[in-house]
Amino acid sequence: MDGWFDAHNHLQDARLGGSVAMLAAMRAAGVGHCVVNATCEADWPVVGVLADGFPESITPAFGIHPWKADTISQSWRDGLAAMLEKHPRALIGECGLDRWVSSPSIEVQVPVFEAQLDLARETGRPVVIHCLKAWEPLIDALSAHRPPRFLMHSFSGSLETARRLLPLGAWFSFSGHILHERKAAVRQVFRGLPRDRILVETDAPDMLPPASHISHPLAGGINHPANLPAIGEALAGLLEMGPGQLAALTRANTIAWMNG
């Protein structure tokens, strides 16, 4: 795996207009690999087909996003276990907890999240976690259910919160969204984390960076995953290192998080 490693995107999202063209543009820009995250049961087979078709470029992740916790079928956990068995390289996610939204409630989200943590522990799979404004219930769930390793994607918490998550098995990824002027506090967290626990991501088609860091513009405020090298160059500057150094560091960190 050479070049930049996008630790989190949603290449299956219809807003991107087609994964084949996206992957070609990513490779041309210097993005060698990405983790493509499903968010609901309907996503799982779509992401699975993508991963089977482009194994050199895609690692799949299958999960239930907290915003989708009220859409699950009665057999969702068995279905998720079957997807993991079918895809030995797959991760669990995107899952997590979110108090930024009022529905589904945190009471609905927690048991779905905890079930995915238990499955991660049983199968030894890393977990991709989304969290907004729900740090205490997140830490409670992680402490009780102890997955082997997990990634806090698009991390927006404080450095104090990060230090509580590190001994539980946390890595942290950051998108170009932190380059917006109003995100100074998150940039400070990015600078303050252990270098061996930071990853980079696009979260494409979301988390659009500032216009000055968009190399592949798309209509409608859509974030192209090939923007990652332009984003990475700016993130490298925050750490006073060269872009090649950050690409190599975050690629190694992503592989370490995935493989243990």
C-alpha positions as CSV (number, residue, x, y, z in Angstrom):
1,M,0.0,0.0,0.0
2,D,1.8,3.1,-1.2
3,G,0.7,6.8,-1.1
4,W,-1.9,8.2,1.2
5,F,-4.3,6.0,3.1
6,D,-7.9,7.4,3.5
7,A,-8.9,5.9,6.9
8,H,-12.6,6.7,6.4
9,N,-14.9,7.4,3.5
10,H,-18.2,6.4,2.1
11,L,-17.3,5.5,-1.5
12,Q,-20.7,3.7,-1.9
13,D,-22.6,7.0,-1.4
14,A,-24.6,7.8,-4.6
15,R,-23.7,11.5,-4.2
16,L,-20.2,10.6,-5.4
17,G,-21.6,9.5,-8.7
18,G,-19.7,6.2,-9.2
19,S,-16.9,4.4,-7.4
20,V,-14.8,3.4,-10.4
21,A,-14.2,7.0,-11.5
22,M,-13.6,8.0,-7.9
23,L,-11.0,5.2,-7.4
24,A,-9.2,6.2,-10.6
25,A,-9.0,9.8,-9.6
26,M,-7.8,8.8,-6.1
27,R,-5.0,6.6,-7.5
28,A,-4.0,9.4,-9.9
29,A,-3.8,11.8,-7.0
30,G,-1.7,9.5,-4.9
31,V,-4.3,7.8,-2.6
32,G,-3.3,4.2,-2.5
33,H,-6.0,2.7,-0.3
34,C,-9.1,3.5,1.7
35,V,-11.5,2.2,4.3
36,V,-15.1,2.3,2.9
37,N,-17.7,2.4,5.7
38,A,-21.2,1.1,5.5
39,T,-23.7,2.7,7.8
40,C,-26.8,0.4,7.6
41,E,-27.9,-3.1,6.5
42,A,-28.7,-1.9,3.0
43,D,-25.1,-0.6,2.6
44,W,-23.4,-3.9,3.6
45,P,-23.8,-5.8,0.3
46,V,-22.9,-2.6,-1.7
47,V,-19.7,-2.1,0.2
48,G,-18.9,-5.8,0.0
49,V,-19.2,-5.8,-3.8
50,L,-16.9,-2.8,-3.9
51,A,-14.3,-4.5,-1.7
52,D,-14.4,-7.7,-3.7
53,G,-14.0,-5.8,-7.0
54,F,-11.1,-3.6,-5.8
55,P,-9.3,-5.5,-3.0
56,E,-6.0,-3.7,-3.7
57,S,-7.7,-0.3,-3.0
58,I,-10.5,-0.9,-0.5
59,T,-10.8,-2.3,3.0
60,P,-14.5,-2.7,3.9
61,A,-16.2,-1.8,7.2
62,F,-19.7,-3.0,8.0
63,G,-21.8,-1.5,10.8
64,I,-24.9,0.4,12.0
65,H,-24.4,4.1,12.3
66,P,-26.0,5.7,15.4
67,W,-28.3,7.7,13.2
68,K,-29.6,4.4,11.8
69,A,-30.0,2.6,15.1
70,D,-33.8,2.6,14.8
71,T,-33.8,1.0,11.4
72,I,-32.4,-2.4,12.2
73,S,-34.0,-5.7,11.4
74,Q,-34.5,-8.4,14.0
75,S,-31.7,-10.4,12.4
76,W,-29.2,-7.5,12.0
77,R,-26.6,-8.9,14.3
78,D,-26.6,-12.3,12.6
79,G,-26.4,-10.5,9.3
80,L,-23.4,-8.5,10.4
81,A,-21.6,-11.6,11.7
82,A,-22.2,-13.2,8.4
83,M,-20.7,-10.3,6.5
84,L,-17.6,-10.4,8.7
85,E,-17.2,-14.1,8.1
86,K,-17.6,-13.6,4.3
87,H,-15.0,-10.7,4.4
88,P,-12.0,-11.7,6.6
89,R,-10.4,-8.3,6.2
90,A,-13.5,-6.3,7.1
91,L,-13.7,-4.0,10.1
92,I,-16.8,-3.1,12.2
93,G,-18.3,0.3,11.6
94,E,-19.3,2.9,11.2
95,C,-21.0,2.7,14.6
96,G,-21.1,4.8,17.7
97,L,-23.1,7.2,19.8
98,D,-24.5,10.7,19.0
99,R,-26.3,13.2,21.2
100,W,-26.1,15.9,18.6
101,V,-29.3,14.3,17.0
102,S,-32.5,13.9,19.0
103,S,-33.7,10.8,17.2
104,P,-33.0,8.0,17.6
105,S,-32.4,8.6,21.2
106,I,-29.3,7.7,23.0
107,E,-31.3,4.9,24.8
108,V,-31.9,3.4,21.4
109,Q,-28.4,3.8,20.2
110,V,-26.5,2.3,23.2
111,P,-27.6,-1.3,22.9
112,V,-26.9,-1.4,19.1
113,F,-23.5,0.1,19.7
114,E,-22.7,-2.3,22.6
115,A,-23.7,-5.3,20.5
116,Q,-21.2,-4.2,17.8
117,L,-18.5,-3.8,20.4
118,D,-19.2,-7.3,21.7
119,L,-19.0,-8.7,18.2
120,A,-15.7,-6.9,17.7
121,R,-14.3,-8.5,20.8
122,E,-15.6,-11.9,19.8
123,T,-14.1,-11.7,16.3
124,G,-11.0,-9.7,17.0
125,R,-12.0,-7.0,14.5
126,P,-11.2,-3.3,14.9
127,V,-14.0,-0.8,15.2
128,V,-14.7,2.5,13.5
129,I,-16.5,4.9,15.9
130,H,-18.5,8.0,15.3
131,C,-19.2,10.1,18.4
132,L,-20.7,13.6,18.9
133,K,-21.6,15.0,22.3
134,A,-21.8,11.6,23.9
135,W,-18.3,11.1,25.4
136,E,-19.3,9.8,28.8
137,P,-21.7,7.0,27.6
138,L,-19.1,6.2,24.9
139,I,-16.3,5.7,27.5
140,D,-18.7,3.7,29.7
141,A,-19.5,1.4,26.8
142,L,-15.9,0.9,25.7
143,S,-14.8,0.3,29.3
144,A,-17.5,-2.4,29.7
145,H,-17.3,-4.1,26.3
146,R,-13.6,-3.7,25.4
147,P,-13.1,-4.1,21.7
148,P,-9.5,-5.0,20.7
149,R,-8.8,-1.6,18.9
150,F,-10.9,1.3,17.7
151,L,-10.7,4.4,15.6
152,M,-12.3,7.6,16.6
153,H,-13.2,8.9,13.2
154,S,-13.3,12.7,12.6
155,F,-12.4,13.1,16.2
156,S,-13.8,16.3,17.7
157,G,-13.3,15.7,21.4
158,S,-10.8,17.4,23.8
159,L,-7.3,16.4,24.5
160,E,-8.4,15.3,27.9
161,T,-11.0,13.0,26.4
162,A,-8.4,11.6,24.0
163,R,-6.1,10.8,26.9
164,R,-9.0,8.8,28.5
165,L,-9.6,6.9,25.3
166,L,-6.0,6.0,24.5
167,P,-5.6,3.3,27.2
168,L,-8.8,1.7,26.0
169,G,-7.3,1.1,22.6
170,A,-8.0,4.3,20.6
171,W,-6.6,5.7,17.4
172,F,-7.8,9.0,16.0
173,S,-8.4,10.2,12.4
174,F,-8.9,13.8,11.2
175,S,-10.4,15.1,8.0
176,G,-9.8,18.4,6.1
177,H,-12.8,19.8,8.0
178,I,-10.4,20.8,10.8
179,L,-8.7,23.2,8.4
180,H,-11.6,25.6,8.6
181,E,-10.8,28.7,10.7
182,R,-13.4,27.9,13.4
183,K,-11.8,24.5,14.1
184,A,-8.7,25.9,15.9
185,A,-9.4,23.8,19.1
186,V,-9.5,20.5,17.1
187,R,-6.2,21.4,15.3
188,Q,-4.7,21.8,18.7
189,V,-5.8,18.3,19.7
190,F,-4.4,17.0,16.4
191,R,-1.0,18.5,17.3
192,G,-1.1,17.2,20.9
193,L,-1.9,13.5,20.2
194,P,0.8,10.8,20.1
195,R,2.2,10.6,16.6
196,D,1.7,6.9,16.4
197,R,-2.1,7.2,17.0
198,I,-3.1,9.7,14.3
199,L,-4.7,8.9,10.9
200,V,-6.1,11.0,8.1
201,E,-9.4,10.7,6.3
202,T,-11.7,12.5,4.0
203,D,-15.1,11.2,5.2
204,A,-16.1,11.8,1.5
205,P,-18.6,12.8,0.4
206,D,-18.9,14.9,3.6
207,M,-16.5,17.0,5.7
208,L,-15.5,19.3,2.8
209,P,-12.3,21.2,3.5
210,P,-11.8,24.9,2.9
211,A,-11.7,25.9,-0.8
212,S,-7.9,26.4,-0.6
213,H,-7.4,22.7,0.1
214,I,-9.8,21.3,-2.6
215,S,-7.9,19.8,-5.5
216,H,-10.9,18.0,-6.9
217,P,-14.0,20.2,-6.8
218,L,-17.5,18.7,-7.1
219,A,-20.8,20.5,-7.4
220,G,-23.1,20.9,-4.4
221,G,-20.4,21.0,-1.7
222,I,-19.5,17.3,-2.1
223,N,-16.1,16.2,-0.9
224,H,-14.1,14.2,-3.4
225,P,-11.9,11.5,-1.8
226,A,-9.0,12.5,-4.1
227,N,-8.8,15.7,-2.1
228,L,-6.8,13.8,0.6
229,P,-3.3,14.7,-0.6
230,A,-4.1,18.4,-0.6
231,I,-5.6,18.0,2.9
232,G,-2.7,16.0,4.0
233,E,-0.2,18.6,2.9
234,A,-2.0,21.2,5.1
235,L,-2.2,18.7,8.0
236,A,1.5,17.9,7.7
237,G,2.3,21.6,8.0
238,L,0.5,21.7,11.4
239,L,2.9,19.0,12.6
240,E,5.9,20.7,11.0
241,M,6.7,17.7,8.8
242,G,6.7,17.1,5.0
243,P,3.7,15.7,3.3
244,G,5.6,12.5,2.4
245,Q,6.5,12.0,6.0
246,L,2.9,12.4,7.1
247,A,1.6,10.1,4.4
248,A,4.1,7.4,5.5
249,L,3.4,7.9,9.2
250,T,-0.4,7.8,8.8
251,R,-0.3,4.9,6.4
252,A,1.8,2.9,8.9
253,N,-0.6,3.9,11.7
254,T,-3.6,2.8,9.8
255,I,-2.1,-0.6,9.0
256,A,-1.2,-1.0,12.7
257,W,-4.7,-0.1,13.8
258,M,-6.3,-2.5,11.4
259,N,-3.9,-5.4,12.0
260,G,-2.9,-5.0,15.6
